């Protein structure tokens, strides 16, 4: 296994970016046929999740619901002003693992992997580790 780094550019304060294409490109370059890929976000105000790719309203609804549950302005103690982003990132998590079979990412019918920006716009990193089985 070996770790690679993806660069992700976000354009809004809160944004869900589909990483399927970038992750598959790394797998293609690796020539690995069977195994798994782990994606890790080394940031405290961004996360990663797997969710629906068919209806963009699902991701839009996730943004709305997260803002409702953890509003940007909430009387937080953290002086930097991005406490909501820290909480949302922890709610999504910082790592996902996806199986590889026949050189392809293995998702359920409607699944995709999303980088979750909560304190953008920024240039972010995603660490990718592919392991063969």
Buried (B, 14 or more C-beta within 10 A) or exposed (E): EEEEEBEBEBEEBBBBBBBBEBBBEBBEEBEBEEBBBBBBBEBBBBBBBBBBBEEEEEBEEBBEEBBEEBEBEEEBEEEEEBBBBBBBBEBBBBEBEBEBEEBEBEBEEEBBBBBBBBBBEBEBBBBBBBEEE
